[in-house]
Amino acid sequence: MFSVEVNPDARASVLVLRGDLDLDSAVQLREAATTLFAGPELPRVVVVDCAQLSFCDSTGINCLVVIYQRLLAYGGLLRLTAVPGSVARTLRQTGLDQVITVHETVQEALDAGDGVPGAVGGTVSAARADHERQLGDDARSRAAAAPGGATRRRSDA
């Protein structure tokens, strides 16, 4: 069983993930993210607490990438905390650990503040955003090229 708890904090929106994040349960994370981005004020920082996450497949990783991209589009930040070993390994293999910050605890992620190197007036500069976007594109390309990669050609279906 999977659940997502949304805890707004003065410094960030915290999503607490519990259980197995997979194809069947990813809709709950998508819905929580949609709610965050539908509000009158967009979150500057989203912290995803993975301390109680027992499993995460490629669908779950994709949800995290989509949240990252939504935040990046307007200069927001995604931070993951207490990432289980198997998920941390996937982040390293795909290069996502180079663009999504991982912290040991939620408190550490919150204490990191909402600043970003290259930020100007509370938003990420265009050059920094372009750089981050390119890193994300490179990571997705590596994931797709890996054996059993994230994408399949239509002829393989």
QUIPETA-V177233 format. One record per backbone hydrogen bond with DSSP energy under -0.5 kcal/mol. CO is the residue of the C=O (numbers start at 1). NH is the residue of the N-H. Records with the same first field share a line. If there is no record, write none. Layout:
BEGIN
CO->NH / NH
END
This chain:
BEGIN
3->18
5->7 / 16
6->8
7->14
12->9 / 14
13->15 / 47
14->7 / 16
15->17 / 49
16->5
17->52
18->3
19->21 / 54 / 55
20->22
21->57
22->26
25->28 / 29
26->30
27->31
28->32
29->33
30->34
31->35
32->36
33->37
34->38
35->39
36->39
40->42
44->77
45->13
46->48 / 79
47->15 / 49
48->50 / 81
49->17
50->53
52->19 / 54
55->21
57->61
58->62
59->63
60->64
61->65
62->66
63->67
64->68
65->69
66->70
67->71
68->72
69->73
70->74
71->74 / 76
72->75
77->46
78->101
79->48
80->103
81->50
84->88
85->89
86->90
87->91
88->92
89->93
90->94
91->95 / 96 / 97
92->95
95->98
96->99 / 100
99->101
101->80
103->82
105->109
106->110
107->111
108->112
110->113
116->119
118->125
120->123
123->120
125->129
126->130
127->131
128->132
129->133
130->134
131->135
132->136
133->137
134->138
135->139
136->140
137->141
138->142
139->143
140->144
141->145
142->146
143->150
146->149
153->156 / 157
154->157
END
